[in-house]
Amino acid sequence: MRQYETLMVLHPEIPEAQTRETIDRAKRLIEGMGGSVNQMQEWGMRELAYSIKKFTRGYYVIAEYSATPDVVRELERTLKIADEILRFMTVAPVPARQSKKAAKMRRRPDSSTAMGSQPTRAESNEQGA
């Protein structure tokens, strides 16, 4: 199972009870299909970066969970047809350990091995000045 995060933006005008029911429904769906919810963060009402269906505010909820891709597909299918969801986005965060390619790209040669005995541009400007 992989780690996933799903951000949901809920309709700003639905009652609090319906907001709770929507959050609980998502949690039950994940757990019912064999996933495990690590945490559900409720960020509350926030301004949207751009209007969605003529709304400028939305209720933000982030679900962090472990699941299989089938669970994610079913959750997204359910969120698409729910009227109280304005937008959602699911991401699979990159693990903390580096891949070999990322480690190689971050490694920089030090100036003594990269240039050999040749002076760097800054050193040559100081010598010529």
Beta strands, then each sheet from edge to edge (+ up, - down):
strand 1: 2-10
strand 2: 36-52
strand 3: 55-67
strand 4: 85-91
sheet 1: 2+ 3- 1+ 4-
end
